[in-house]
Amino acid sequence: MQHLFDAVSRLLGPVWLLAKYGYGYLMANLDFLTAEGLVLRLPRTSVAEPPRDGKLIEFLRSADLARLGGFPDPCVPYARSLLLLAAGDIEAAHRIAQESSSADGAYVHGMIHRIEDDFDNARYWFFRATGEISG
């Protein structure tokens, strides 16, 4: 599970910086997106905001995240799911998370339901991931 938390912190740490400091696109581990002329608009606060980015989604569906982003092989599906979620492809992100029976997959699954404002389902998946009940 540590690999997933590392991947999540790579995504969420810069989100906090973006929100707090108002920087434009500034994500060290996702520099490969800039090289492709793509921008990841964060944070995703709902299913509709920010708007879906079709070009980014198309790229992320087949990108070699292990090579491009340095994600460890076991984390690639979860990183892809989180990136697709951030880009606005909620359905694909959900499918990837559902394919996993691991705690990592359950955690990502909870994040997806949180974005969908499905709090009861999110709580269930976070519990499956951590064994702790959240408030």
Secondary structure, 3 states (H helix, E strand, C coil): CHHHHHHHHHHHHHHHHHHHHCCCCCCHHHHHHHHCCCCCCCCCCCCCCCCCCHHHHHHHHHCCHHHHHCCCHHHHHHHHHHHHHHHCCHHHHHHHHHCCCCHHHHHHHHHHHHHCCCHHHHHHHHHHHHCCCCC
